[in-house]
Amino acid sequence: MLISTKGRYALRLMLDLALCEQGKYVALKDVAQRQGISVKYLEQIISVLSRAGFVRSVRGSGGGYMLTNEPKDYTVGMILRLTEGSLAPVQCLEVEHNDCPRADSCVTLGVWEKLYSAINSVVDTITLQDLVNDSSRLTS
């Protein structure tokens, strides 16, 4: 499994917004400059985040984007699944019911299930607030 730039940049964008002063809208061009990501690419990502209700926006002078909820309310898993889709390491685990004809006799299926479980347990327990806290420890 490989997380694309879209997923990685979405996480960086959400973290950037979380690190900004609460209640203030942040211009996408400022995020782009801080993160070293093109504004055009961030516009594509922010539209996905906005449609999902993760961020809200205000147009015009003093406008920009902010998180809809507190950083503690977003997990890394939520953000990655929104932008990446499934985090399953193999295709047969991307659906709720594995309908692979080999599922009952697949010796390796257990490996992929354990890997998928491990991935989910990591990304679903780390919040944006955890990353904010980690960021403050790195910069102090």
C-alpha positions as CSV (number, residue, x, y, z in Angstrom):
1,M,0.0,0.0,0.0
2,L,1.3,3.4,-0.9
3,I,-0.2,6.7,0.2
4,S,-0.4,9.1,-2.7
5,T,0.7,12.7,-2.6
6,K,-3.0,13.6,-2.4
7,G,-3.4,11.8,0.9
8,R,-0.1,13.1,2.3
9,Y,-0.8,16.6,1.3
10,A,-4.4,16.5,2.6
11,L,-3.0,15.5,6.0
12,R,-0.4,18.3,5.9
13,L,-3.1,20.8,4.9
14,M,-5.4,19.7,7.7
15,L,-2.5,19.9,10.2
16,D,-1.5,23.4,8.9
17,L,-5.1,24.6,9.5
18,A,-5.1,22.9,13.0
19,L,-1.9,24.7,13.9
20,C,-3.3,28.1,13.0
21,E,-5.1,30.3,15.5
22,Q,-8.5,29.0,16.4
23,G,-11.4,31.0,14.8
24,K,-9.2,32.5,12.0
25,Y,-9.6,31.7,8.4
26,V,-6.4,30.8,6.6
27,A,-5.7,31.7,2.9
28,L,-4.8,28.7,0.8
29,K,-1.8,30.6,-0.7
30,D,-0.4,30.9,2.8
31,V,-0.7,27.2,3.4
32,A,0.8,26.5,-0.1
33,Q,3.8,28.7,0.8
34,R,4.4,27.1,4.2
35,Q,4.0,23.6,3.0
36,G,5.7,23.9,-0.4
37,I,2.7,22.6,-2.3
38,S,1.2,24.3,-5.4
39,V,-2.0,26.3,-4.8
40,K,-3.7,24.5,-7.7
41,Y,-3.1,21.1,-6.1
42,L,-4.3,22.4,-2.7
43,E,-7.5,23.7,-4.4
44,Q,-8.2,20.2,-5.6
45,I,-7.7,18.7,-2.2
46,I,-9.5,21.4,-0.3
47,S,-12.6,20.9,-2.4
48,V,-12.7,17.2,-1.3
49,L,-12.2,18.2,2.3
50,S,-14.9,20.9,2.0
51,R,-17.5,18.6,0.4
52,A,-17.0,16.2,3.2
53,G,-17.5,18.9,5.8
54,F,-14.0,18.7,7.2
55,V,-13.4,22.4,6.5
56,R,-15.4,25.5,5.9
57,S,-14.6,28.5,3.8
58,V,-15.3,32.2,3.5
59,R,-14.6,34.2,0.3
60,G,-13.1,37.6,0.0
61,S,-10.7,39.7,2.0
62,G,-9.9,38.0,5.3
63,G,-11.4,34.8,3.9
64,G,-9.9,31.4,3.6
65,Y,-10.4,28.0,5.3
66,M,-10.6,26.6,8.8
67,L,-11.4,23.3,10.4
68,T,-15.1,22.6,11.0
69,N,-14.4,20.8,14.2
70,E,-11.7,20.6,16.8
71,P,-8.4,18.9,15.8
72,K,-9.2,16.1,18.3
73,D,-12.2,15.2,16.2
74,Y,-10.2,14.2,13.1
75,T,-8.2,11.1,12.8
76,V,-5.4,10.4,10.3
77,G,-7.6,7.5,9.1
78,M,-10.6,9.8,8.4
79,I,-8.4,12.1,6.3
80,L,-6.6,9.3,4.4
81,R,-9.8,7.3,3.7
82,L,-11.5,10.5,2.3
83,T,-8.6,11.2,-0.1
84,E,-7.3,7.7,-0.8
85,G,-10.3,5.6,-0.5
86,S,-9.6,2.2,1.0
87,L,-6.4,1.6,3.0
88,A,-6.6,-2.1,2.4
89,P,-3.3,-3.7,1.4
90,V,-5.1,-6.0,-1.1
91,Q,-8.1,-5.6,-3.3
92,C,-10.1,-8.5,-1.7
93,L,-10.3,-6.6,1.6
94,E,-11.6,-3.4,0.1
95,V,-15.2,-4.6,0.4
96,E,-17.1,-5.4,3.5
97,H,-17.7,-9.0,2.4
98,N,-14.7,-10.7,0.8
99,D,-16.3,-12.4,-2.3
100,C,-13.0,-13.7,-3.6
101,P,-13.5,-17.3,-4.8
102,R,-10.2,-18.3,-3.1
103,A,-11.0,-16.7,0.2
104,D,-11.8,-20.0,2.0
105,S,-8.5,-21.6,0.8
106,C,-6.2,-18.6,0.7
107,V,-3.4,-19.1,3.1
108,T,-2.1,-15.6,2.7
109,L,-5.4,-13.9,3.5
110,G,-4.6,-13.9,7.2
111,V,-1.4,-12.0,6.6
112,W,-3.3,-9.3,4.7
113,E,-6.1,-9.1,7.3
114,K,-3.5,-8.6,10.1
115,L,-1.7,-6.0,8.1
116,Y,-5.0,-4.2,7.4
117,S,-6.0,-4.4,11.0
118,A,-2.6,-2.9,12.0
119,I,-2.9,-0.1,9.5
120,N,-6.3,0.8,10.8
121,S,-5.3,0.6,14.4
122,V,-2.5,3.1,13.8
123,V,-4.3,5.7,11.6
124,D,-7.6,5.5,13.6
125,T,-5.9,6.3,16.9
126,I,-3.8,9.3,15.9
127,T,-5.7,12.6,15.8
128,L,-4.8,15.9,14.3
129,Q,-4.5,17.1,17.9
130,D,-1.8,14.4,18.5
131,L,0.1,15.8,15.5
132,V,-0.4,19.4,16.8
133,N,1.2,18.2,20.1
134,D,4.0,16.5,18.2
135,S,4.6,19.6,16.2
136,S,4.9,21.8,19.3
137,R,7.5,19.4,20.8
138,L,9.5,19.5,17.6
139,T,9.6,23.3,17.4
140,S,10.3,24.0,21.0
